[in-house]
Amino acid sequence: MPTEYFVLANLRPEGTVIGHFAGQPIAETVIDGNGLRYRYAGVAPRDADGRFDVEALRAGEWIVKPGLVYLMEEDERPRKKA
């Protein structure tokens, strides 16, 4: 399974910095270009070859480089009426 399908990009941090990983700050929350919010959930699992183990991710979890897992929060954007 291609790892790229599970990696979030073009994010902006929100909230406090809760730590550092691989020399980069860990944001408590990140927001993507569509306004969806993701909350820090941990360090990304790796397989025996050192690649991200995307099959170990749970529903709603995504990888953020350099190797963090963020969980998508409920979409609270207003919905358009049909």
Secondary structure, 3 states (H helix, E strand, C coil): CCHHHHEECCCEEEEEEEEEECCEEEEEEEECCCCCEEEEEEECCECCCCCECHHHCCCCEEEECCCEEEEECCCCCCCCCC
